[in-house]
Amino acid sequence: MFKFIKQYAETLTNANIYPIISLVIFFLFFVVLLIMVKRMKKDRINELSNIPFEKEELTNLNS
């Protein structure tokens, strides 16, 4: 797959390095995010999923 991307990038004549770098950063961000979610423990997932239902909500301290 990377060989295909590399060959495609080499055929571009007016390509700057910045779009390629941004694509790599974008791809790596979501790969790292996916790995983090896959390794997350079930207890932590349940805790995060119940955040909207907690009663002690501090929305406005001035009232």
PQR file of N, CA, C, O and H, with PARSE charges and radii, in Angstrom:
ATOM      1  N   MET A   1       0.823  -1.187   0.000 -0.4000 1.5000
ATOM      2  CA  MET A   1       0.000   0.000   0.000 -0.0000 2.0000
ATOM      3  C   MET A   1       0.870   1.256   0.000  0.5500 1.7000
ATOM      4  O   MET A   1       0.588   2.211  -0.724 -0.5500 1.4000
ATOM      5  N   PHE A   2       1.920   1.253   0.806 -0.4000 1.5000
ATOM      6  CA  PHE A   2       2.780   2.424   0.853 -0.0000 2.0000
ATOM      7  C   PHE A   2       3.554   2.592  -0.453  0.5500 1.7000
ATOM      8  O   PHE A   2       3.875   3.712  -0.854 -0.5500 1.4000
ATOM      9  H   PHE A   2       2.149   0.477   1.393  0.4000 1.0000
ATOM     10  N   LYS A   3       3.853   1.469  -1.115 -0.4000 1.5000
ATOM     11  CA  LYS A   3       4.538   1.560  -2.400 -0.0000 2.0000
ATOM     12  C   LYS A   3       3.638   2.255  -3.420  0.5500 1.7000
ATOM     13  O   LYS A   3       4.115   3.043  -4.237 -0.5500 1.4000
ATOM     14  H   LYS A   3       3.593   0.559  -0.790  0.4000 1.0000
ATOM     15  N   PHE A   4       2.340   1.963  -3.374 -0.4000 1.5000
ATOM     16  CA  PHE A   4       1.391   2.614  -4.266 -0.0000 2.0000
ATOM     17  C   PHE A   4       1.332   4.113  -3.999  0.5500 1.7000
ATOM     18  O   PHE A   4       1.328   4.914  -4.933 -0.5500 1.4000
ATOM     19  H   PHE A   4       1.953   1.323  -2.710  0.4000 1.0000
ATOM     20  N   ILE A   5       1.287   4.491  -2.725 -0.4000 1.5000
ATOM     21  CA  ILE A   5       1.240   5.912  -2.368 -0.0000 2.0000
ATOM     22  C   ILE A   5       2.524   6.603  -2.792  0.5500 1.7000
ATOM     23  O   ILE A   5       2.486   7.727  -3.293 -0.5500 1.4000
ATOM     24  H   ILE A   5       1.290   3.840  -1.966  0.4000 1.0000
ATOM     25  N   LYS A   6       3.661   5.945  -2.595 -0.4000 1.5000
ATOM     26  CA  LYS A   6       4.938   6.527  -2.970 -0.0000 2.0000
ATOM     27  C   LYS A   6       5.027   6.715  -4.478  0.5500 1.7000
ATOM     28  O   LYS A   6       5.490   7.757  -4.942 -0.5500 1.4000
ATOM     29  H   LYS A   6       3.692   5.032  -2.188  0.4000 1.0000
ATOM     30  N   GLN A   7       4.588   5.716  -5.257 -0.4000 1.5000
ATOM     31  CA  GLN A   7       4.606   5.844  -6.711 -0.0000 2.0000
ATOM     32  C   GLN A   7       3.669   6.955  -7.168  0.5500 1.7000
ATOM     33  O   GLN A   7       4.001   7.710  -8.082 -0.5500 1.4000
ATOM     34  H   GLN A   7       4.211   4.869  -4.880  0.4000 1.0000
ATOM     35  N   TYR A   8       2.526   7.055  -6.552 -0.4000 1.5000
ATOM     36  CA  TYR A   8       1.577   8.106  -6.906 -0.0000 2.0000
ATOM     37  C   TYR A   8       2.150   9.479  -6.583  0.5500 1.7000
ATOM     38  O   TYR A   8       1.982  10.416  -7.364 -0.5500 1.4000
ATOM     39  H   TYR A   8       2.256   6.441  -5.810  0.4000 1.0000
ATOM     40  N   ALA A   9       2.819   9.612  -5.452 -0.4000 1.5000
ATOM     41  CA  ALA A   9       3.394  10.889  -5.054 -0.0000 2.0000
ATOM     42  C   ALA A   9       4.546  11.281  -5.974  0.5500 1.7000
ATOM     43  O   ALA A   9       4.762  12.468  -6.218 -0.5500 1.4000
ATOM     44  H   ALA A   9       2.956   8.851  -4.817  0.4000 1.0000
ATOM     45  N   GLU A  10       5.287  10.302  -6.485 -0.4000 1.5000
ATOM     46  CA  GLU A  10       6.396  10.607  -7.384 -0.0000 2.0000
ATOM     47  C   GLU A  10       5.914  11.057  -8.755  0.5500 1.7000
ATOM     48  O   GLU A  10       6.636  11.768  -9.455 -0.5500 1.4000
ATOM     49  H   GLU A  10       5.112   9.338  -6.287  0.4000 1.0000
ATOM     50  N   THR A  11       4.711  10.659  -9.155 -0.4000 1.5000
ATOM     51  CA  THR A  11       4.205  11.064 -10.465 -0.0000 2.0000
ATOM     52  C   THR A  11       3.670  12.493 -10.461  0.5500 1.7000
ATOM     53  O   THR A  11       3.489  13.085 -11.525 -0.5500 1.4000
ATOM     54  H   THR A  11       4.125  10.081  -8.587  0.4000 1.0000
ATOM     55  N   LEU A  12       3.418  13.047  -9.298 -0.4000 1.5000
ATOM     56  CA  LEU A  12       2.953  14.422  -9.218 -0.0000 2.0000
ATOM     57  C   LEU A  12       4.127  15.355  -9.506  0.5500 1.7000
ATOM     58  O   LEU A  12       5.175  15.258  -8.868 -0.5500 1.4000
ATOM     59  H   LEU A  12       3.564  12.566  -8.433  0.4000 1.0000
ATOM     60  N   THR A  13       3.947  16.253 -10.461 -0.4000 1.5000
ATOM     61  CA  THR A  13       5.059  17.121 -10.843 -0.0000 2.0000
ATOM     62  C   THR A  13       5.075  18.409 -10.036  0.5500 1.7000
ATOM     63  O   THR A  13       6.152  18.908  -9.712 -0.5500 1.4000
ATOM     64  H   THR A  13       3.096  16.332 -10.980  0.4000 1.0000
ATOM     65  N   ASN A  14       3.922  18.957  -9.703 -0.4000 1.5000
ATOM     66  CA  ASN A  14       3.874  20.222  -8.982 -0.0000 2.0000
ATOM     67  C   ASN A  14       3.511  20.042  -7.514  0.5500 1.7000
ATOM     68  O   ASN A  14       2.964  20.956  -6.898 -0.5500 1.4000
ATOM     69  H   ASN A  14       3.047  18.551  -9.966  0.4000 1.0000
ATOM     70  N   ALA A  15       3.801  18.911  -6.961 -0.4000 1.5000
ATOM     71  CA  ALA A  15       3.427  18.638  -5.573 -0.0000 2.0000
ATOM     72  C   ALA A  15       4.474  19.199  -4.622  0.5500 1.7000
ATOM     73  O   ALA A  15       5.674  18.980  -4.787 -0.5500 1.4000
ATOM     74  H   ALA A  15       4.246  18.168  -7.461  0.4000 1.0000
ATOM     75  N   ASN A  16       3.996  19.916  -3.640 -0.4000 1.5000
ATOM     76  CA  ASN A  16       4.870  20.368  -2.567 -0.0000 2.0000
ATOM     77  C   ASN A  16       4.946  19.295  -1.505  0.5500 1.7000
ATOM     78  O   ASN A  16       4.192  18.323  -1.540 -0.5500 1.4000
ATOM     79  H   ASN A  16       3.021  20.094  -3.506  0.4000 1.0000
ATOM     80  N   ILE A  17       5.844  19.466  -0.571 -0.4000 1.5000
ATOM     81  CA  ILE A  17       6.009  18.498   0.504 -0.0000 2.0000
ATOM     82  C   ILE A  17       4.928  18.678   1.570  0.5500 1.7000
ATOM     83  O   ILE A  17       4.619  17.729   2.291 -0.5500 1.4000
ATOM     84  H   ILE A  17       6.456  20.256  -0.543  0.4000 1.0000
ATOM     85  N   TYR A  18       4.348  19.872   1.685 -0.4000 1.5000
ATOM     86  CA  TYR A  18       3.380  20.152   2.742 -0.0000 2.0000
ATOM     87  C   TYR A  18       2.104  19.312   2.660  0.5500 1.7000
ATOM     88  O   TYR A  18       1.641  18.841   3.699 -0.5500 1.4000
ATOM     89  H   TYR A  18       4.599  20.642   1.100  0.4000 1.0000
ATOM     90  N   PRO A  19       1.515  19.102   1.492 -0.5600 1.5000
ATOM     91  CA  PRO A  19       0.326  18.227   1.463  0.2800 2.0000
ATOM     92  C   PRO A  19       0.637  16.790   1.857  0.5500 1.7000
ATOM     93  O   PRO A  19      -0.188  16.118   2.475 -0.5500 1.4000
ATOM     94  N   ILE A  20       1.816  16.327   1.502 -0.4000 1.5000
ATOM     95  CA  ILE A  20       2.194  14.959   1.857 -0.0000 2.0000
ATOM     96  C   ILE A  20       2.407  14.845   3.366  0.5500 1.7000
ATOM     97  O   ILE A  20       1.984  13.871   3.987 -0.5500 1.4000
ATOM     98  H   ILE A  20       2.486  16.874   1.000  0.4000 1.0000
ATOM     99  N   ILE A  21       3.060  15.836   3.943 -0.4000 1.5000
ATOM    100  CA  ILE A  21       3.277  15.837   5.396 -0.0000 2.0000
ATOM    101  C   ILE A  21       1.954  15.917   6.137  0.5500 1.7000
ATOM    102  O   ILE A  21       1.761  15.219   7.132 -0.5500 1.4000
ATOM    103  H   ILE A  21       3.404  16.628   3.439  0.4000 1.0000
ATOM    104  N   SER A  22       1.040  16.758   5.667 -0.4000 1.5000
ATOM    105  CA  SER A  22      -0.254  16.884   6.339 -0.0000 2.0000
ATOM    106  C   SER A  22      -1.051  15.587   6.239  0.5500 1.7000
ATOM    107  O   SER A  22      -1.744  15.219   7.187 -0.5500 1.4000
ATOM    108  H   SER A  22       1.197  17.325   4.858  0.4000 1.0000
ATOM    109  N   LEU A  23      -0.965  14.892   5.118 -0.4000 1.5000
ATOM    110  CA  LEU A  23      -1.644  13.603   4.978 -0.0000 2.0000
ATOM    111  C   LEU A  23      -1.075  12.584   5.958  0.5500 1.7000
ATOM    112  O   LEU A  23      -1.827  11.831   6.578 -0.5500 1.4000
ATOM    113  H   LEU A  23      -0.401  15.191   4.347  0.4000 1.0000
ATOM    114  N   VAL A  24       0.223  12.556   6.097 -0.4000 1.5000
ATOM    115  CA  VAL A  24       0.864  11.607   7.021 -0.0000 2.0000
ATOM    116  C   VAL A  24       0.471  11.920   8.465  0.5500 1.7000
ATOM    117  O   VAL A  24       0.168  11.008   9.234 -0.5500 1.4000
ATOM    118  H   VAL A  24       0.833  13.167   5.593  0.4000 1.0000
ATOM    119  N   ILE A  25       0.475  13.199   8.836 -0.4000 1.5000
ATOM    120  CA  ILE A  25       0.080  13.581  10.199 -0.0000 2.0000
ATOM    121  C   ILE A  25      -1.372  13.215  10.452  0.5500 1.7000
ATOM    122  O   ILE A  25      -1.695  12.680  11.513 -0.5500 1.4000
ATOM    123  H   ILE A  25       0.721  13.940   8.211  0.4000 1.0000
ATOM    124  N   PHE A  26      -2.251  13.491   9.504 -0.4000 1.5000
ATOM    125  CA  PHE A  26      -3.666  13.162   9.624 -0.0000 2.0000
ATOM    126  C   PHE A  26      -3.858  11.662   9.807  0.5500 1.7000
ATOM    127  O   PHE A  26      -4.617  11.237  10.678 -0.5500 1.4000
ATOM    128  H   PHE A  26      -1.989  13.926   8.642  0.4000 1.0000
ATOM    129  N   PHE A  27      -3.183  10.865   9.002 -0.4000 1.5000
ATOM    130  CA  PHE A  27      -3.285   9.413   9.066 -0.0000 2.0000
ATOM    131  C   PHE A  27      -2.752   8.891  10.398  0.5500 1.7000
ATOM    132  O   PHE A  27      -3.385   8.044  11.028 -0.5500 1.4000
ATOM    133  H   PHE A  27      -2.566  11.210   8.294  0.4000 1.0000
ATOM    134  N   LEU A  28      -1.603   9.385  10.827 -0.4000 1.5000
ATOM    135  CA  LEU A  28      -1.007   8.918  12.078 -0.0000 2.0000
ATOM    136  C   LEU A  28      -1.857   9.276  13.288  0.5500 1.7000
ATOM    137  O   LEU A  28      -1.950   8.494  14.235 -0.5500 1.4000
ATOM    138  H   LEU A  28      -1.088  10.073  10.315  0.4000 1.0000
ATOM    139  N   PHE A  29      -2.478  10.454  13.265 -0.4000 1.5000
ATOM    140  CA  PHE A  29      -3.342  10.860  14.367 -0.0000 2.0000
ATOM    141  C   PHE A  29      -4.461   9.852  14.574  0.5500 1.7000
ATOM    142  O   PHE A  29      -4.710   9.424  15.701 -0.5500 1.4000
ATOM    143  H   PHE A  29      -2.403  11.089  12.497  0.4000 1.0000
ATOM    144  N   PHE A  30      -5.138   9.469  13.496 -0.4000 1.5000
ATOM    145  CA  PHE A  30      -6.254   8.543  13.642 -0.0000 2.0000
ATOM    146  C   PHE A  30      -5.801   7.115  13.932  0.5500 1.7000
ATOM    147  O   PHE A  30      -6.534   6.364  14.575 -0.5500 1.4000
ATOM    148  H   PHE A  30      -4.936   9.816  12.581  0.4000 1.0000
ATOM    149  N   VAL A  31      -4.650   6.733  13.489 -0.4000 1.5000
ATOM    150  CA  VAL A  31      -4.124   5.410  13.844 -0.0000 2.0000
ATOM    151  C   VAL A  31      -3.813   5.356  15.339  0.5500 1.7000
ATOM    152  O   VAL A  31      -4.152   4.379  16.007 -0.5500 1.4000
ATOM    153  H   VAL A  31      -4.054   7.342  12.967  0.4000 1.0000
ATOM    154  N   VAL A  32      -3.172   6.397  15.865 -0.4000 1.5000
ATOM    155  CA  VAL A  32      -2.869   6.448  17.298 -0.0000 2.0000
ATOM    156  C   VAL A  32      -4.151   6.490  18.109  0.5500 1.7000
ATOM    157  O   VAL A  32      -4.252   5.823  19.139 -0.5500 1.4000
ATOM    158  H   VAL A  32      -2.897   7.190  15.322  0.4000 1.0000
ATOM    159  N   LEU A  33      -5.130   7.261  17.662 -0.4000 1.5000
ATOM    160  CA  LEU A  33      -6.414   7.331  18.347 -0.0000 2.0000
ATOM    161  C   LEU A  33      -7.107   5.968  18.375  0.5500 1.7000
ATOM    162  O   LEU A  33      -7.660   5.570  19.401 -0.5500 1.4000
ATOM    163  H   LEU A  33      -5.048   7.803  16.826  0.4000 1.0000
ATOM    164  N   LEU A  34      -7.076   5.268  17.270 -0.4000 1.5000
ATOM    165  CA  LEU A  34      -7.672   3.934  17.203 -0.0000 2.0000
ATOM    166  C   LEU A  34      -6.980   2.970  18.157  0.5500 1.7000
ATOM    167  O   LEU A  34      -7.641   2.179  18.829 -0.5500 1.4000
ATOM    168  H   LEU A  34      -6.626   5.591  16.437  0.4000 1.0000
ATOM    169  N   ILE A  35      -5.664   3.031  18.218 -0.4000 1.5000
ATOM    170  CA  ILE A  35      -4.915   2.154  19.131 -0.0000 2.0000
ATOM    171  C   ILE A  35      -5.270   2.470  20.583  0.5500 1.7000
ATOM    172  O   ILE A  35      -5.445   1.561  21.396 -0.5500 1.4000
ATOM    173  H   ILE A  35      -5.127   3.674  17.672  0.4000 1.0000
ATOM    174  N   MET A  36      -5.373   3.757  20.905 -0.4000 1.5000
ATOM    175  CA  MET A  36      -5.723   4.134  22.278 -0.0000 2.0000
ATOM    176  C   MET A  36      -7.117   3.638  22.663  0.5500 1.7000
ATOM    177  O   MET A  36      -7.317   3.166  23.782 -0.5500 1.4000
ATOM    178  H   MET A  36      -5.231   4.495  20.245  0.4000 1.0000
ATOM    179  N   VAL A  37      -8.060   3.740  21.767 -0.4000 1.5000
ATOM    180  CA  VAL A  37      -9.419   3.295  22.056 -0.0000 2.0000
ATOM    181  C   VAL A  37      -9.471   1.777  22.191  0.5500 1.7000
ATOM    182  O   VAL A  37     -10.174   1.253  23.054 -0.5500 1.4000
ATOM    183  H   VAL A  37      -7.897   4.123  20.858  0.4000 1.0000
ATOM    184  N   LYS A  38      -8.738   1.079  21.350 -0.4000 1.5000
ATOM    185  CA  LYS A  38      -8.727  -0.387  21.434 -0.0000 2.0000
ATOM    186  C   LYS A  38      -8.106  -0.886  22.738  0.5500 1.7000
ATOM    187  O   LYS A  38      -8.496  -1.936  23.248 -0.5500 1.4000
ATOM    188  H   LYS A  38      -8.167   1.505  20.649  0.4000 1.0000
ATOM    189  N   ARG A  39      -7.148  -0.144  23.275 -0.4000 1.5000
ATOM    190  CA  ARG A  39      -6.465  -0.576  24.500 -0.0000 2.0000
ATOM    191  C   ARG A  39      -7.160  -0.090  25.766  0.5500 1.7000
ATOM    192  O   ARG A  39      -6.760  -0.463  26.869 -0.5500 1.4000
ATOM    193  H   ARG A  39      -6.831   0.709  22.861  0.4000 1.0000
ATOM    194  N   MET A  40      -8.196   0.737  25.624 -0.4000 1.5000
ATOM    195  CA  MET A  40      -8.882   1.300  26.783 -0.0000 2.0000
ATOM    196  C   MET A  40      -9.646   0.206  27.527  0.5500 1.7000
ATOM    197  O   MET A  40     -10.242  -0.683  26.918 -0.5500 1.4000
ATOM    198  H   MET A  40      -8.521   1.040  24.728  0.4000 1.0000
ATOM    199  N   LYS A  41      -9.615   0.292  28.862 -0.4000 1.5000
ATOM    200  CA  LYS A  41     -10.290  -0.703  29.687 -0.0000 2.0000
ATOM    201  C   LYS A  41     -11.801  -0.469  29.688  0.5500 1.7000
ATOM    202  O   LYS A  41     -12.272   0.652  29.494 -0.5500 1.4000
ATOM    203  H   LYS A  41      -9.131   1.014  29.356  0.4000 1.0000
ATOM    204  N   LYS A  42     -12.530  -1.529  29.906 -0.4000 1.5000
ATOM    205  CA  LYS A  42     -13.993  -1.474  29.895 -0.0000 2.0000
ATOM    206  C   LYS A  42     -14.536  -0.562  30.991  0.5500 1.7000
ATOM    207  O   LYS A  42     -15.531   0.131  30.776 -0.5500 1.4000
ATOM    208  H   LYS A  42     -12.147  -2.439  30.064  0.4000 1.0000
ATOM    209  N   ASP A  43     -13.912  -0.552  32.143 -0.4000 1.5000
ATOM    210  CA  ASP A  43     -14.356   0.320  33.233 -0.0000 2.0000
ATOM    211  C   ASP A  43     -14.252   1.793  32.847  0.5500 1.7000
ATOM    212  O   ASP A  43     -15.144   2.586  33.148 -0.5500 1.4000
ATOM    213  H   ASP A  43     -13.105  -1.115  32.318  0.4000 1.0000
ATOM    214  N   ARG A  44     -13.182   2.143  32.193 -0.4000 1.5000
ATOM    215  CA  ARG A  44     -12.990   3.535  31.766 -0.0000 2.0000
ATOM    216  C   ARG A  44     -14.025   3.924  30.704  0.5500 1.7000
ATOM    217  O   ARG A  44     -14.513   5.055  30.704 -0.5500 1.4000
ATOM    218  H   ARG A  44     -12.458   1.499  31.948  0.4000 1.0000
ATOM    219  N   ILE A  45     -14.356   3.019  29.822 -0.4000 1.5000
ATOM    220  CA  ILE A  45     -15.369   3.291  28.796 -0.0000 2.0000
ATOM    221  C   ILE A  45     -16.721   3.530  29.444  0.5500 1.7000
ATOM    222  O   ILE A  45     -17.445   4.446  29.055 -0.5500 1.4000
ATOM    223  H   ILE A  45     -13.961   2.101  29.822  0.4000 1.0000
ATOM    224  N   ASN A  46     -17.067   2.708  30.432 -0.4000 1.5000
ATOM    225  CA  ASN A  46     -18.342   2.894  31.128 -0.0000 2.0000
ATOM    226  C   ASN A  46     -18.362   4.210  31.901  0.5500 1.7000
ATOM    227  O   ASN A  46     -19.382   4.898  31.935 -0.5500 1.4000
ATOM    228  H   ASN A  46     -16.479   1.963  30.748  0.4000 1.0000
ATOM    229  N   GLU A  47     -17.247   4.556  32.516 -0.4000 1.5000
ATOM    230  CA  GLU A  47     -17.165   5.813  33.245 -0.0000 2.0000
ATOM    231  C   GLU A  47     -17.351   7.011  32.305  0.5500 1.7000
ATOM    232  O   GLU A  47     -18.078   7.948  32.635 -0.5500 1.4000
ATOM    233  H   GLU A  47     -16.418   3.997  32.489  0.4000 1.0000
ATOM    234  N   LEU A  48     -16.717   6.984  31.173 -0.4000 1.5000
ATOM    235  CA  LEU A  48     -16.845   8.084  30.215 -0.0000 2.0000
ATOM    236  C   LEU A  48     -18.234   8.139  29.589  0.5500 1.7000
ATOM    237  O   LEU A  48     -18.731   9.224  29.287 -0.5500 1.4000
ATOM    238  H   LEU A  48     -16.126   6.223  30.905  0.4000 1.0000
ATOM    239  N   SER A  49     -18.854   7.005  29.394 -0.4000 1.5000
ATOM    240  CA  SER A  49     -20.189   7.000  28.790 -0.0000 2.0000
ATOM    241  C   SER A  49     -21.262   7.520  29.735  0.5500 1.7000
ATOM    242  O   SER A  49     -22.324   7.948  29.284 -0.5500 1.4000
ATOM    243  H   SER A  49     -18.450   6.124  29.639  0.4000 1.0000
ATOM    244  N   ASN A  50     -21.002   7.492  31.043 -0.4000 1.5000
ATOM    245  CA  ASN A  50     -21.984   7.966  32.020 -0.0000 2.0000
ATOM    246  C   ASN A  50     -21.792   9.432  32.415  0.5500 1.7000
ATOM    247  O   ASN A  50     -22.549   9.939  33.242 -0.5500 1.4000
ATOM    248  H   ASN A  50     -20.139   7.145  31.410  0.4000 1.0000
ATOM    249  N   ILE A  51     -20.832  10.105  31.864 -0.4000 1.5000
ATOM    250  CA  ILE A  51     -20.597  11.512  32.204 -0.0000 2.0000
ATOM    251  C   ILE A  51     -21.821  12.385  31.941  0.5500 1.7000
ATOM    252  O   ILE A  51     -22.131  13.222  32.788 -0.5500 1.4000
ATOM    253  H   ILE A  51     -20.217   9.693  31.191  0.4000 1.0000
ATOM    254  N   PRO A  52     -22.533  12.246  30.828 -0.5600 1.5000
ATOM    255  CA  PRO A  52     -23.689  13.123  30.597  0.2800 2.0000
ATOM    256  C   PRO A  52     -24.836  12.904  31.583  0.5500 1.7000
ATOM    257  O   PRO A  52     -25.704  13.768  31.709 -0.5500 1.4000
ATOM    258  N   PHE A  53     -24.859  11.783  32.274 -0.4000 1.5000
ATOM    259  CA  PHE A  53     -25.968  11.456  33.156 -0.0000 2.0000
ATOM    260  C   PHE A  53     -25.697  11.760  34.628  0.5500 1.7000
ATOM    261  O   PHE A  53     -26.539  11.486  35.482 -0.5500 1.4000
ATOM    262  H   PHE A  53     -24.154  11.081  32.172  0.4000 1.0000
ATOM    263  N   GLU A  54     -24.556  12.311  34.922 -0.4000 1.5000
ATOM    264  CA  GLU A  54     -24.228  12.631  36.307 -0.0000 2.0000
ATOM    265  C   GLU A  54     -25.057  13.823  36.766  0.5500 1.7000
ATOM    266  O   GLU A  54     -25.275  14.765  36.005 -0.5500 1.4000
ATOM    267  H   GLU A  54     -23.871  12.533  34.228  0.4000 1.0000
ATOM    268  N   LYS A  55     -25.518  13.776  38.014 -0.4000 1.5000
ATOM    269  CA  LYS A  55     -26.407  14.817  38.528 -0.0000 2.0000
ATOM    270  C   LYS A  55     -25.655  16.050  39.009  0.5500 1.7000
ATOM    271  O   LYS A  55     -26.178  17.160  38.911 -0.5500 1.4000
ATOM    272  H   LYS A  55     -25.341  13.010  38.631  0.4000 1.0000
ATOM    273  N   GLU A  56     -24.469  15.887  39.515 -0.4000 1.5000
ATOM    274  CA  GLU A  56     -23.717  17.013  40.046 -0.0000 2.0000
ATOM    275  C   GLU A  56     -23.015  17.734  38.897  0.5500 1.7000
ATOM    276  O   GLU A  56     -21.857  17.471  38.573 -0.5500 1.4000
ATOM    277  H   GLU A  56     -24.044  14.985  39.595  0.4000 1.0000
ATOM    278  N   GLU A  57     -23.753  18.636  38.312 -0.4000 1.5000
ATOM    279  CA  GLU A  57     -23.225  19.360  37.175 -0.0000 2.0000
ATOM    280  C   GLU A  57     -23.004  20.816  37.559  0.5500 1.7000
ATOM    281  O   GLU A  57     -23.914  21.479  38.057 -0.5500 1.4000
ATOM    282  H   GLU A  57     -24.694  18.850  38.575  0.4000 1.0000
ATOM    283  N   LEU A  58     -21.808  21.302  37.328 -0.4000 1.5000
ATOM    284  CA  LEU A  58     -21.479  22.679  37.634 -0.0000 2.0000
ATOM    285  C   LEU A  58     -21.423  23.466  36.334  0.5500 1.7000
ATOM    286  O   LEU A  58     -20.373  23.549  35.696 -0.5500 1.4000
ATOM    287  H   LEU A  58     -21.069  20.764  36.924  0.4000 1.0000
ATOM    288  N   THR A  59     -22.543  24.037  35.945 -0.4000 1.5000
ATOM    289  CA  THR A  59     -22.566  24.751  34.665 -0.0000 2.0000
ATOM    290  C   THR A  59     -22.340  26.238  34.835  0.5500 1.7000
ATOM    291  O   THR A  59     -21.650  26.860  34.028 -0.5500 1.4000
ATOM    292  H   THR A  59     -23.396  23.969  36.463  0.4000 1.0000
ATOM    293  N   ASN A  60     -22.919  26.816  35.884 -0.4000 1.5000
ATOM    294  CA  ASN A  60     -22.811  28.252  36.063 -0.0000 2.0000
ATOM    295  C   ASN A  60     -22.582  28.549  37.544  0.5500 1.7000
ATOM    296  O   ASN A  60     -23.477  28.368  38.370 -0.5500 1.4000
ATOM    297  H   ASN A  60     -23.480  26.311  36.540  0.4000 1.0000
ATOM    298  N   LEU A  61     -21.401  28.998  37.860 -0.4000 1.5000
ATOM    299  CA  LEU A  61     -21.066  29.241  39.260 -0.0000 2.0000
ATOM    300  C   LEU A  61     -21.553  30.614  39.739  0.5500 1.7000
ATOM    301  O   LEU A  61     -21.602  30.849  40.946 -0.5500 1.4000
ATOM    302  H   LEU A  61     -20.674  29.145  37.189  0.4000 1.0000
ATOM    303  N   ASN A  62     -21.908  31.508  38.843 -0.4000 1.5000
ATOM    304  CA  ASN A  62     -22.327  32.859  39.220 -0.0000 2.0000
ATOM    305  C   ASN A  62     -23.786  32.962  39.613  0.5500 1.7000
ATOM    306  O   ASN A  62     -24.192  33.994  40.147 -0.5500 1.4000
ATOM    307  H   ASN A  62     -21.869  31.316  37.862  0.4000 1.0000
ATOM    308  N   SER A  63     -24.577  31.960  39.380 -0.4000 1.5000
ATOM    309  CA  SER A  63     -26.024  32.086  39.686 -0.0000 2.0000
ATOM    310  C   SER A  63     -26.373  31.631  41.064  0.5500 1.7000
ATOM    311  O   SER A  63     -27.540  31.680  41.453 -0.5500 1.4000
ATOM    312  H   SER A  63     -24.247  31.122  38.946  0.4000 1.0000
TER
END
